[in-house]
């Protein structure tokens, strides 16, 4: 195993007072159902709409490289926010959240 700095994705999670709650809840539910039916693309595309730390293609590569544990944690935290459930303890008060990801593709990042 090589020494690689793991990049982190930053998501701009919606807040409880942000308009569009039902629209986000419907979209999140459909994306989550598609994932459980064996089609991960709608869920990935949904998450990518909220990534603020990377360009869309880079963020997608990071999401695709997540371990199962990291993916489960990321999905739970984000879906809770999108469905209007209580924010996880990791969420910051400004609605931004970070999630660990898989190995960087040929580059490293330092800092957070």
TANOR-V791353 format. One record per residue. N is the residue number from 1. SS is DSSP state (2 for helix, 1 for strand, 0 for the rest). D_CENTER is the distance of its C-alpha to the mean C-alpha in Angstrom with 2 decimals. Layout:
N/SS/D_CENTER ; N/SS/D_CENTER
//
This chain:
1/0/25.28 ; 2/0/24.93 ; 3/0/23.99 ; 4/0/20.74 ; 5/0/18.61 ; 6/1/14.98 ; 7/1/12.81 ; 8/1/9.95 ; 9/1/7.06 ; 10/1/7.61 ; 11/1/6.02 ; 12/1/9.13 ; 13/0/9.03 ; 14/0/12.21 ; 15/0/15.15 ; 16/0/17.82 ; 17/0/20.29 ; 18/0/18.34 ; 19/0/20.06 ; 20/0/18.62 ; 21/2/17.52 ; 22/2/19.11 ; 23/2/17.90 ; 24/2/14.20 ; 25/2/15.17 ; 26/2/17.03 ; 27/2/14.44 ; 28/2/11.79 ; 29/2/14.72 ; 30/2/15.86 ; 31/2/12.66 ; 32/2/12.48 ; 33/2/16.23 ; 34/2/16.17 ; 35/2/13.96 ; 36/2/16.53 ; 37/0/19.24 ; 38/0/18.31 ; 39/0/16.55 ; 40/0/12.91 ; 41/2/13.10 ; 42/2/12.65 ; 43/2/9.34 ; 44/2/8.14 ; 45/2/9.98 ; 46/2/8.69 ; 47/2/5.01 ; 48/2/7.13 ; 49/0/9.25 ; 50/0/7.40 ; 51/1/6.92 ; 52/0/10.20 ; 53/0/10.91 ; 54/0/11.68 ; 55/0/13.49 ; 56/2/11.96 ; 57/2/13.81 ; 58/2/12.96 ; 59/2/9.18 ; 60/2/9.86 ; 61/2/12.20 ; 62/2/9.98 ; 63/2/7.55 ; 64/2/11.01 ; 65/0/12.38 ; 66/0/10.32 ; 67/0/12.93 ; 68/2/13.15 ; 69/2/13.01 ; 70/2/9.89 ; 71/2/8.17 ; 72/2/10.02 ; 73/2/9.17 ; 74/2/5.38 ; 75/2/6.32 ; 76/2/9.19 ; 77/2/8.11 ; 78/2/6.01 ; 79/2/8.78 ; 80/2/11.33 ; 81/2/10.72 ; 82/2/10.79 ; 83/0/13.80 ; 84/0/15.52 ; 85/0/15.72 ; 86/0/16.32 ; 87/0/13.71 ; 88/0/13.17 ; 89/0/15.49 ; 90/0/12.91 ; 91/0/11.96 ; 92/0/14.30 ; 93/0/16.81 ; 94/0/15.86 ; 95/0/12.58 ; 96/1/10.60 ; 97/1/8.37 ; 98/1/7.76 ; 99/1/6.58 ; 100/1/9.33 ; 101/1/9.60 ; 102/1/12.67 ; 103/1/15.77 ; 104/0/16.23 ; 105/0/18.20 ; 106/0/21.55 ; 107/0/20.66 ; 108/0/19.80 ; 109/0/18.40 ; 110/0/19.83 ; 111/0/19.04 ; 112/0/15.88
//
